[in-house]
Amino acid sequence: MREIPVWGTIVFIECDGPDKDLLNTGIDKCAEYFREVDEVFSTYKEESQVSKLRRGEIQIEECLDDLQEVWQLCLQAKEITDGAFDPWCVEGGFDPSGYVKGWASDKAISILRKHGATFIQVNGAGDLSLFGGPHKIGIRSPENAKVILKVFELNGGAIATSGTYERGAHIHDPLNGLIAIGAKSATVVGAEGWLCDAMATAVMVGGQDSAKWFGQPELA
């Protein structure tokens, strides 16, 4: 397992494959890529493209392909969730910080597979992108860290959990600006980390009403 400090947190990469030296090279490339992502997407770096975009110094059409891709995917997630996920509706403007971890972790899966990995787990602040398996992922109770509510056994894909137990009440309802009260925690399992991240955040806002989103063909 490798620990990579980035994005104000620690990303954990665990992988296996026949060529350990090649795997280590792949992990090094993931770490380098994560740092590049931070330079583009960080809202804390004044010269990042996201910061310039938020200040109106550049337009999305002038940004790097990665940022344009994330912008479009965020638009998709906003539409799917009827606006419950809306990274534009925050103080200072567009902020994809919570979303980018899952998206970049998906990219890391591709990097590691190219370096011979047959089993991969990329854990970005509790949101996981996976390959191979089986992966047994326990979901803790939002009220008691010692209680596991459910164990998922997955062969690839992604799983993301949003809740108030790690960072407090940090998710806001884009429609009214108030603290989200739809759920105490929300876990979403799917094929892609970026969408699981967005949907878990949105379910925190929508609560039981969010069930209607999951019947859409985009989430089939």
Phi, psi and omega in degrees: 000141178240136176256127182239109178284118182196157177060025181074016179214193176240127173261129180256128176242124174236127181208165180215155180178173187289332185245100185294323179296319178295321178298316180297322175298319178297318178295320177301319180293324176297315179299317178297318180295317178301320179293323177295319177300317180298321180295330181273318193257348185295132174275356180263350178259118187298330184264004177292156180294325178297319178296318178295322178296317180295328180275356179079016181280337176222161176255160185301328180294342181267355187275166177299157183303321181300316181291321177296323178297313180297319178303312182293320179293324176295322175299318178299314181295323177297317181293317181300323186263014179055033177088000178291330170256115184210090182288357174273338186267055178225160180299129179094349179100194188313121180221098181269019189307311182292335183277325190295331181301313180294320180296314180291327177294323174299318178297323180296325176303314180298318179299313184291325177296324178293342178254025169087008182289134178249347177219125183219137171223115177249115185249104178256095179056040175094349176261127191244136167251138193227154172213145183076202178156186004279151174249124175259115186243118178267137178252119184279158175290140176291348183255340183211112184297341182273353183255124176262118184281325184201147175243123176262137173248112189238145173245081182090182181090213184206160176213133182225140178234131172245143180189178183259356189282342179264312186246010183076191183281087186249354182260128182250150174283116182298337184282334181226355178079000182273164177300135180294133181233014182293329181203156175281327173203158181215132179239132180234132177248136180194192184277333187230136183296322183299319182284323176299317178302310183296316182292322179297319177297316181295322179295328174301328179277311189278336181060221183297331180295341183287349181303329183295334182293330190280358174269001182284148183298334179295338183251009181290000000 
